[in-house]
């Protein structure tokens, strides 16, 4: 999922990060949302530190993100209560099929490549949801 997200968003990542962390409140929302999606405040914190080290983010812009990760942890618990894990199999079937079809019938357009990487990233997220489903059953 990480590789697919990098391939899909890599060229635009710096501008997206700059827009998403322009103010501390935007950083807070970004940190909350990404933590809720990735299910790990530690991962978001490590990624944020890596972005500072790579020069993509400045330190003041990270404060909202780090505060948002704490809120995102609470949102993660709420998502588990909403039973979104039931979306795992349909998401995997739909976006896995899109990914497979993009390789079976290759189109040389940039949009097709972007669709390929996006579908792979969503399929990876579906696998994370399936993992959550397994962990809940245990």
Residue pairs with C-beta under 8 A, 6 or more apart in sequence:
1 120
1 121
1 123
1 124
1 125
1 127
1 128
2 124
4 117
4 118
4 120
4 121
4 123
4 124
5 117
5 121
5 124
6 13
7 117
8 114
8 117
8 118
8 120
8 121
9 16
13 56
14 56
17 51
17 56
17 57
19 26
20 26
20 27
20 30
21 27
21 30
21 57
21 61
21 62
21 64
21 65
22 61
23 64
24 63
24 64
24 67
25 64
26 64
27 61
27 62
27 63
27 64
27 65
27 67
27 68
28 64
28 65
28 67
28 68
28 71
29 64
29 68
30 64
30 65
30 68
31 44
31 48
31 64
31 65
31 66
31 67
31 68
31 69
31 71
31 72
32 68
32 69
32 71
32 72
32 75
33 68
33 72
34 44
34 68
34 69
34 72
35 41
35 44
35 68
35 69
35 71
35 72
35 73
35 75
35 76
36 72
36 75
36 76
36 79
37 125
38 44
38 128
39 76
39 128
39 132
41 69
41 70
41 72
41 73
44 65
44 69
44 72
45 66
45 69
48 57
48 62
48 65
48 66
49 62
51 57
51 62
52 58
52 59
52 62
80 132
80 136
84 129
85 129
85 130
85 132
85 133
85 136
87 126
87 129
88 126
88 127
88 129
88 130
88 132
88 133
89 126
89 130
91 122
91 123
91 125
91 126
91 129
92 123
92 126
92 127
92 130
95 119
95 120
95 122
95 123
95 126
96 119
96 123
96 126
98 115
98 119
99 116
99 119
99 120
99 123
102 112
102 115
102 116
102 119
103 116
106 112
